[in-house]
Amino acid sequence: MFFRFITQYYLKYFLVVFLALELFFVGIDTLKYVDDLPDSANLFILFLFYDSVYAMSYTLPISLVLSSIMFFITFLKSNQLTALLALGFSRFSILKPILFVATLVTCLHIGLNCTPFAYAQESAESIINNQAVLNVRQDVLLKFNNKYIFMGKIFPLENGSARAENIKIFELENRELRSYYTAKSAFFANDSWKLENAVFLDINKNLQLGKPALKREELAHLEVLNGFRPKVLDTFSQDKPTVSIVDAIDTLKISLQQGTSSTKMRAILYGLMIVPFFVPLSILIIASFIPSLARYGNLALISFACIVGALIVWGLFFSFSELSISGLLQPEAGVLSPFLLLFFISLYFLRKINTKFI
């Protein structure tokens, strides 16, 4: 009964703040693209849906923190918090339902980033730019085992498939070019890329005067890049890719197998899977600064300080994540270390949560 009482009040404030921020975000984006919005009502509704899902990455974490501040200040002004403490409930017992809801919503949001909803921004922008114009990738160069693969253009298709044009594959042995493949088109199917009407040139290892140095062969079909899904290719080709957790993990595995840099993927995974948990840690710290009685502190100053502090923490994590993805900071130093620092600070305040006022 007590758990439901606290949860209902917290969820009420959370929904108010979350919906307000979502409407503000979507409204600003709608004004931004007002000249490019589609005439079709269906496409316009889809744009609003995808844009609101994309906005959740920004509005959901800060809404959870701001609603906890509203909960504590409102409960303190109405003397409900004081009454609960007088009845024998500890600060932490009052805080536990809020932490549970915040952690649960955060986990659901992380789970959502494992699904195609993670690409909501691309879907919204493709509607504005007339059906997937932005999704075409150009001049993609990849390393796979001892092969270097160049794709002139990659066109995403439905159901996770894709088509590529102007494909060139260079195969090396001991840093020397040994063979060369070229094809005008290729399709992604059954977890691999299938080149059509490929031309194969093999360089003779033992070059001798009077003997042919090249062997030319035409292949109707050729499979390459097993496991390189189109979204994985996007991740390699973009400086700041939009990627789901599943595709980021696959890309990280490929990077480690091929011996290429995994800095960008580590930063993305830290940002998607670890950084969102700053929410319950921040709520725990904020709760420690809420007095037992309204007259024990300046509520206006306390609420202002908590809101500014929450925005600063959120902004720092967002900035450090972007800097780490760009390669300016190592992910462990830019994302993981600040999170661990916040974690240990929250543990310190957890030990003192039941004191009168810190």
N, C-alpha and C positions, 0 to 999 in steps of 0.2 A: 504493500500500500504506500509506504513512504517512498520507495523507489519510483513507483509510477507517478506519485505527486511531483517529485523533483523533475523527473523526465518530461512530463507533460509541459511544465512551465518552461523548461529549457528549450524544448522543441518548438514551442510557440514563438519564443524570441528568435530562435535560429531561422525559422521559416520566414519571419518578417524581414530580418536582415538579408537573408539569402535571396529572397524574391526581389527585394529592393535593388540589390547590387546586380542581379541578373538583368532586370529591366533596364537599369542604367547602362550596363555594358552593351546589351543588344540594341538599345536605343541609339547609343553613340555610333555603333557600327552601321546601323540602318541609315543614319544621317550621313555617315561617311560615304556610303555607296548609293545614296539616293538617286543619282543619275544613272546608275548601272543596274538597278534592281530589275528583275525580269517582269514582263507583263503578265505572265501566267500566275494565277493565284496559287496553284499547287507548288510551283517552284519557289514562290515567295515564302510560303509556309515552311517548305523544306529548308530554305535559307535561315529563317528564324530558328528552326529546330537545331540545325547544325551549329549555328552561331552560339546558341544558348549552351549547348553541350561543350563547345570549345571554351566558353567563358567560365565554365565550372572549374577549370584548372586554376583560375585566379580567384574567383569569388567564393568557392566552397571553403578553402582553408581559413581565410580571413573571416568569413561569416561565422564559423564555429567559435573562433576566439572572441570576436566582438559580441556575439550573443551570450557568451559566458559572463562577460563584463556587465552587460545589461541585466542578466539574471541576478548577479550578486548585488549590484547597486539598487535595483528595484526591490529585492527581498530585504535589503538593509533599510531602505527608506520606509517600507511598510512594516518594519519590525518583525517580519516573519523569520528572518535569519536569527535574530536575537531570541525569538520564542523557541525555535528549534534547538538552539544551543542550551537554553534554560531547561528544556525537557530532557536533556542528557545526550542529545546527538552531538557527536564530535564534528569538527570541521571536515575531517576526511570522509566521514560517513555521508555528509551532505555533498561532498565533492565527487564521490564515487559514481553516482548515476550520470553526472555530467561527463566525467572521464570515459565512462563506458560508451555513451552515445557518441562522443567525439571520436573515440578510437574506432568504433564500429563504422561510422560514416566515412572515416578516412580509409579504412580497409576496403569498403565498397567502392570508393573512388579509385583506389589503386587497382582493384579488380576490373573496373571499367576501362582502365588504361591498358588492359591486356586484350581488349576486344577492338573491332574496327571503329568503335567510337573515338579512339585515340586520333583518328584521321578526320575528325569533324571539321577542323579548320580548312583542310584541303577541299573537302566536299563543299563547304560554304563558298570558298573562293572560286571553285570551278563553276558553281551556279552563276556567280557574278560575271565570270569571264567566259560564259557561253560553253559549258560542257567540257570540262577537263583540259582547257588550254594550258593551265599552269602545271599540269601533271606530266607534260612531255619533258623528258630529260635529254640533254644533248651532250655529246663528247664525254662519255663515261669511260674511264680507263681503270681496269682492275687487274690485280695479280691473283692467280689461282694456281697453287703448286709451282710448277716451273713455266707457267704460261702467263703472258700479258695479253689482256683482252680489251679491245677498243670497240665501243658501240657508238655509232654516230647519233642515233636517236632511239629513244625508248618510249613507246606509246602504251599506257595502261589500258587494259581491256576489262571486261566484266569477269566476275568470279575469281579475282586475283591473278588472271592471266595477263600477258603483255606481248607486244610485238616490237621487234628491234630492226633497225635498218643499218646498212653499211657496217658489217661486223668484220673485224680483223683480229686474228689470233697469232701471236708470236710465241713460239716454243723455244726455250733456251736450254742449253746443256753446258755446264761449266762456264757460264757467262758468255757463251757463243750461240748465235742464232742457228738453229738446226732445221726448223720447219716453219711454215707460214700457211695459215688458213684465211680465206676470205669468202664472204657471202653477202649477198644483197639484203637478205631478210632472215629473221629467225623468230620463233614463237616459244613462249614458255608454257610447258605442259608437263604434268607428272613429275614435278619437282626438278626439272632440268630444262636447259635451253636447247632447242632443236634447230640447227642451221639447215637451210634448204638450198640445194644446188651449190654446195660449197666447193671451192677450188683449193686443192692441197698442193703445196710446193715443198719438196723435201730436199735439203742441201746435203750433198754427198760428204761424208766425213773424211774420206781419203780423196782429196782432189788430185787428179792426175791429168797431165796434158793429153789431149785427144779423147778423153772420156767425158761424158756429160756430167756437169756439176749440179744440175737440177733435175728433179723428177716431178713431173706434173701429173696430177690425178684429179678427176672430178668425182665428187661424192654427192649422191642424191640427198642423204641425210647424215647429220653429225650431231651428237649430243655433247654438250659442254656445260660447265658451271653447275654441277649438281648441288642443290640446296640453296642456290643464289636466287631467292624469290625477288620479284620486282621491288618490293618494299625494302629488301636488304640492299639492293643496288642503289635505291634512292638514298639510303643511309650512308653508303660509301661516297656517293657523288655530291652530297650537299654539306655545306659547312655547319648549318644548324637544322638538321632534319626533323620533321614531324614523324615520330615512330612510336609504335606500341611496345609494351614491355616484352612481349613474345618475340617480335622482330628484332628488338635491341639485343636480347639474349642470343638469338641465332647469329646476329652480326658479330657479337663479341666472341662467340665460339669460333667463327670463321677467321676473325682477326688473330686470335691466339694460335689457331692451326697454321695460318699462313705467315706468322711472324711479323705482321704489320701492327701499326700503332693502335692500341685499344683505348687511348685516353678519352676520345669523344664518347665511346660507348659506355665506359665506366661512369663518366659524368652524367650521361643521360639516365642510366639505371639508378644512380644515387639520387638524382633529382626526382625520378618517378616513384621509387620504392622506399626511400629513407626520409627525404626532406619533408613529405607530408605529415610525418609523425612529430613535427615540431608543434603541431596543434595541441595535443594533450599535454606536452611538456610545458608549453606557454600557459595553458589554463591552470596547471598546477602552481606555477610561479605566481600568477596573478591572484589566485585564491589566497595565497599566503599574505598578501598585502591588504586584504579586506578586513576592516575592524569588526569587532563584535557588536558595537553599538554605533549608531550614526553620529553621535556627539563625540566619539573618540577620534574622529578625523574629518578633514575637509573632503566631503564626497565629490565635489566638483573637481578638485585638484587630483584626487585619487583616480577617478574615472578618466580624466584627461591624460594623466600619466600612463595609465594602463593601455589606453587606446593608442597613444603615440608609441609606447614601447612595443606593443604587438605589431603595429605597422612597420616599425624599424626592423624587428626580427624577421618578419615576412619579407621585407624588401632586401635585407642582407642575404637571406638564403636564395632568393630569386636572382639577385645580382651575381652571387658567387657561382650559382649553377650555370648561368649564361657564360660567365668568364671561363669556367672549367670546360664547357662544351666548345668554346672557341679556341681552347688550347692555351690561354694565357695563364691559367692556374692548373696545377695538378689536381685531379678530382679528390684525392685523399686530403690534400691541404685546403682546397677551396670549399669542399662540401662536407666531407666526412669529419674533419677535425672540428669545424664549428658546431656540427650536430652533436658530437660527443661532448663538447664543452657545455652546450645547453643541457644535455642529458645529466651531466654531473651537477650542474647548478640546480636543476630540478630535484635531484636526489637530496641535495642539501636542504632545500626548502621543504621537501617531504618530511624530513626529520623534525622540522619545526612547525609543521602545518597546524598543530593543535594548540600552539601558544596563543596568547591573547592577540598580540599584534606585533608584527616584525617591523 
